[in-house]
Amino acid sequence: MSIILLILLIGLHLTSAGPIDHWSVGNIIISKPDIRFRVDIYSPTTPGSYPVLIFLPGLAGLVPSTFYTSLVTAIAEQNVILVGISKIENIKPEKMSVHIDNFLAWAIKPKDGITRLFAEHKQVREVHANLERLAFLTHSSAAHSLGQYMNSTCGPIKLIIMMNPVDGIDPFGIVQDFITHPPTPLPFRTPALIISAGLDSVSIGQKSPACAPNNISNDRWYRSLYGPTFLINITDYGHADNLDEPYHEASKIMCKPCTGSLCHFAQYKLDEATLITSFIRAIFDRDLRQLNIIQNPQSAVQSHVSNKYDLHGYDYTSGGPGGFCTRD
């Protein structure tokens, strides 16, 4: 994706719609001036307790969550609080994993963090962000930073969702900096959902790499995760088709998009949100009906999908172990 175009578009602001509230906190300084995040929160406004989904967007947080407004709004409308974090000044994976650690430590503080942000925002003062049910969502290369963080600690994370996950730090695979080395398992076990796209590995030209080449994306993560792991491929779409306009149009410079009459981008984003929230409810609520959506996704979405899963010995006949993360 063109860095120049994305930076030019950073200043544009998209507002969310529907029975939720979206507010931006601006740049939060976590512990010292060089560790700061832009935080965008999308939350239901109906009083109640809701799971929390931390979202690190593409390019390890260079892309703001507001570029995904349709998707993240749909997630919040399905009763999940989404906290998008963006960090523009340093996206090196080894730095980002440290920043994730700092952010999560701040986020779960009882009288600070996310709890304070909700207490100070009058539209959601009767909404409880349930930090005992905390999940982490990534897009594209942000998976590398999350994997590096979880190689050291689970922290408060109880499940992970990776959209089009890419390992390494360049699409050519020239720089051999990988978290995953399948079939060697990563050192943590947590419920994981991978959502890939059929055009992830298709390049836009002979001299351009795909945005998610097969050898460093999607299935590479699937073969490295040894908790209960699910992979759903939305076959007609591309690596950045979950972005809103005009960012989606800009992404076509680098990433192959869906083209033709099969493309219904609004439905694609809604389907992706449905898979994400169904997985969260399946795990945290031990809800077998929601788990059936993940195991048989074509029954619940309109986009064409294929899927596979490996429970790695975890018993889900009566709902499974809930949200968890353990380390070897």
HELIX and SHEET records of a PDB file:
HELIX    1   1 ILE A    3  LEU A    9  1                                   7    
HELIX    2   2 GLY A   58  GLY A   61  1                                   4    
HELIX    3   3 SER A   65  TYR A   68  5                                   4    
HELIX    4   4 THR A   69  GLU A   77  1                                   9    
HELIX    5   5 PRO A   93  ALA A  107  1                                  15    
HELIX    6   6 GLY A  113  ALA A  119  1                                   7    
HELIX    7   7 LYS A  122  VAL A  124  5                                   3    
HELIX    8   8 ALA A  142  MET A  150  1                                   9    
HELIX    9   9 ASN A  214  ILE A  216  5                                   3    
HELIX   10  10 ASP A  219  TYR A  222  1                                   4    
HELIX   11  11 TYR A  247  SER A  251  1                                   5    
HELIX   12  12 PHE A  265  PHE A  284  1                                  20    
HELIX   13  13 LEU A  288  GLN A  295  1                                   8    
HELIX   14  14 PRO A  297  SER A  299  5                                   3    
SHEET    1   A 9 ILE A  20  ILE A  29  0                                        
SHEET    2   A 9 ARG A  36  PRO A  44 -1                                        
SHEET    3   A 9 ILE A  81  SER A  86 -1                                        
SHEET    4   A 9 GLY A  48  LEU A  56  1                                        
SHEET    5   A 9 VAL A 127  HIS A 139  1                                        
SHEET    6   A 9 LEU A 159  MET A 163  1                                        
SHEET    7   A 9 ALA A 192  ALA A 197  1                                        
SHEET    8   A 9 THR A 229  ILE A 234  1                                        
SHEET    9   A 9 VAL A 305  ASP A 310 -1                                        
SHEET    1   B 2 PHE A 188  ARG A 189  0                                        
SHEET    2   B 2 THR A 326  ARG A 327 -1                                        
END                                                                             
